[in-house]
Structures are given as structure tokens and as C-alpha cells.
Amino acid sequence: MLHQVLIKKLPGSDDIPLPERMSELAAGFDLYAAVAEPVELKPGERTLIPTGFQLAMPAVLEAQIRPRSGLALKHGITCLNSPGTIDADYRGEVKVLLANLGSEPFVINRRERIAQMVFQLVPQVELLEADELPETDRGAGGFGHTGKR
């Protein structure tokens, strides 16, 4: 099923490409930086980068903002709160929270591809309060409970 998502460029972003898939079967749409001037992101720092657009999507969708693998591998640039969620009722500018986990400063230039946006279906869920939960083999075992393999 094809879901239509409306996208609106913001004033001053005429030269910024709209999100686009970089290959026919790519899951994500690459996002471009709509910064007015280059932004230097020093090691250990984080910053919010504008993309120059807003969107409106059906209530059955969410948009997830994820790191670009090449930036992560080559420069240690990633998205915090990853994946970041854009809810269907949000109408503000899409922005990307980038962090530099690398050892060198990284400069973000206008029109640079900085992240990717993947759309996901959101199931309708009803939470039911219960006094007891069904037992499982795992039980309350959490982080690292299965040991090394």
C-alpha cells in the first residue's frame, strides 16, 4: 500500500534538495543540511541541524531519523536519540540531532547529506493494566542475562 506524505520546503531552503532515496531499493530518504553557514562539530559535541522542510503524514506512519552509515564509519558522526521519532501530528521543521563521537572536528556544510529518514507503520495498541503477568522462561532477566556465546 502506498502512503502519501506531504512535504513543504521552508523559506530560504529553495536550494536544499528534498529528501531522496539514493538507490532504487533504499529504505531511507537522505536528508540534507539547511544550515546558513558551515557548522563545526567538535569531538564530543552535539548540535541540532535544520533540514529546511516540514511534513505531514498519515496517522498510521512515523518517520524515524537515523544515522548515515558512511558518516558514522568515516567520521564518528551519528544521530542521538536514534532512531529519532517524528510523530504524524508534528508540523514543525524536521531537524537532526547530530553528535561527533569521532576524534576530529567535523564540518557540516549546506546541502550535505547528514542523516536518513525511514518511514514505519505504527500499530494501534491498547495498554491494559493487570495485577499479574504471564510467566516466561526468561522472566525478569535483563541486560547481559544470557552471558557470552
C-alpha positions as CSV (number, residue, x, y, z in Angstrom):
1,M,0.0,0.0,0.0
2,L,1.3,3.4,-0.9
3,H,1.1,6.1,1.8
4,Q,1.3,9.7,0.7
5,V,3.4,12.1,2.7
6,L,3.2,15.8,2.1
7,I,6.4,17.8,2.2
8,K,6.8,21.6,2.3
9,K,10.0,23.5,1.8
10,L,10.6,26.3,4.2
11,P,11.5,29.8,3.1
12,G,15.2,30.2,2.4
13,S,15.5,26.5,1.5
14,D,14.9,26.6,-2.2
15,D,18.4,25.3,-2.9
16,I,18.1,22.4,-0.5
17,P,17.1,19.1,-2.2
18,L,14.1,17.3,-0.9
19,P,14.7,14.0,0.9
20,E,15.5,11.4,-1.6
21,R,16.4,7.7,-1.9
22,M,19.9,7.2,-3.2
23,S,19.1,3.8,-4.8
24,E,16.0,2.1,-6.1
25,L,15.6,-0.2,-3.1
26,A,16.9,2.1,-0.4
27,A,14.8,2.1,2.8
28,G,15.8,5.6,3.8
29,F,15.5,9.0,2.3
30,D,18.7,11.0,2.7
31,L,18.3,14.4,4.5
32,Y,20.3,17.5,3.6
33,A,21.6,20.2,6.0
34,A,19.9,23.5,5.6
35,V,22.5,25.4,7.7
36,A,23.0,29.1,6.7
37,E,26.8,28.8,7.4
38,P,29.1,25.8,7.9
39,V,28.8,24.3,11.4
40,E,31.9,22.8,13.1
41,L,31.0,19.9,15.4
42,K,34.0,19.2,17.7
43,P,34.6,15.7,19.2
44,G,32.1,15.1,22.0
45,E,29.7,17.9,20.9
46,R,26.2,17.6,19.6
47,T,24.0,20.1,17.7
48,L,20.6,20.3,16.0
49,I,20.8,20.7,12.3
50,P,17.8,22.0,10.3
51,T,16.7,20.3,7.1
52,G,14.6,23.1,5.6
53,F,11.3,21.2,5.4
54,Q,8.1,20.2,7.2
55,L,6.0,17.2,6.5
56,A,2.5,15.8,7.1
57,M,1.9,12.0,7.1
58,P,-1.0,9.7,7.7
59,A,-1.6,8.7,11.3
60,V,-0.5,5.1,10.5
61,L,3.1,6.3,9.9
62,E,6.0,7.6,11.9
63,A,9.3,8.9,10.4
64,Q,12.5,7.7,12.0
65,I,15.7,9.7,11.7
66,R,18.7,7.5,11.6
67,P,22.5,8.0,11.1
68,R,24.1,7.7,7.7
69,S,26.5,4.7,7.8
70,G,29.3,6.4,5.9
71,L,29.4,9.4,8.2
72,A,29.4,7.1,11.2
73,L,32.2,4.8,9.9
74,K,34.4,7.5,8.5
75,H,33.9,10.4,10.9
76,G,32.1,9.1,14.0
77,I,29.1,11.3,13.2
78,T,25.8,9.8,14.5
79,C,22.3,10.8,15.5
80,L,21.5,11.0,19.1
81,N,18.2,9.6,20.3
82,S,18.4,7.2,17.4
83,P,16.2,6.5,15.8
84,G,14.6,9.8,16.4
85,T,10.8,9.8,16.0
86,I,8.7,12.3,14.1
87,D,5.1,11.8,15.0
88,A,2.3,12.1,12.5
89,D,0.9,15.2,14.2
90,Y,4.2,17.1,14.3
91,R,4.2,20.1,11.9
92,G,7.5,21.8,12.8
93,E,10.7,21.8,10.8
94,V,12.4,18.4,10.7
95,K,15.8,18.8,12.5
96,V,18.5,16.2,13.0
97,L,20.4,15.9,16.4
98,L,23.9,15.1,15.4
99,A,26.8,14.1,17.6
100,N,30.5,13.8,16.9
101,L,31.8,10.6,18.5
102,G,35.0,10.8,16.4
103,S,38.4,12.2,17.4
104,E,38.5,15.1,14.8
105,P,36.2,18.1,14.3
106,F,33.7,17.6,11.5
107,V,32.2,20.5,9.4
108,I,28.6,20.3,8.3
109,N,28.1,22.3,5.1
110,R,24.8,23.4,3.5
111,R,23.3,20.7,1.2
112,E,25.4,18.0,2.8
113,R,23.7,14.7,3.4
114,I,23.5,14.3,7.2
115,A,21.0,11.5,8.1
116,Q,18.3,9.3,6.6
117,M,14.6,9.2,7.2
118,V,12.8,5.9,7.3
119,F,9.0,5.6,7.4
120,Q,7.5,2.9,9.6
121,L,3.9,1.7,10.3
122,V,2.6,2.4,13.8
123,P,0.3,-0.3,15.1
124,Q,-2.7,0.7,17.1
125,V,-2.0,-0.5,20.7
126,E,-4.2,-0.6,23.8
127,L,-2.4,-0.9,27.2
128,L,-4.3,-2.9,29.7
129,E,-3.4,-2.7,33.4
130,A,-3.0,-6.1,35.0
131,D,-2.3,-7.4,38.6
132,E,-0.3,-10.3,37.3
133,L,1.6,-11.1,34.0
134,P,2.0,-14.5,32.3
135,E,5.3,-16.2,33.2
136,T,8.1,-16.9,30.6
137,D,11.3,-18.9,30.6
138,R,13.3,-15.6,30.5
139,G,11.4,-14.0,33.4
140,A,12.9,-10.7,34.5
141,G,16.4,-11.4,33.0
142,G,17.7,-8.2,31.5
143,F,20.9,-6.8,30.2
144,G,23.5,-9.5,29.6
145,H,21.5,-12.2,31.3
146,T,22.3,-14.8,28.6
147,G,26.1,-14.4,29.0
148,K,28.7,-14.6,26.2
149,R,28.4,-17.0,23.4
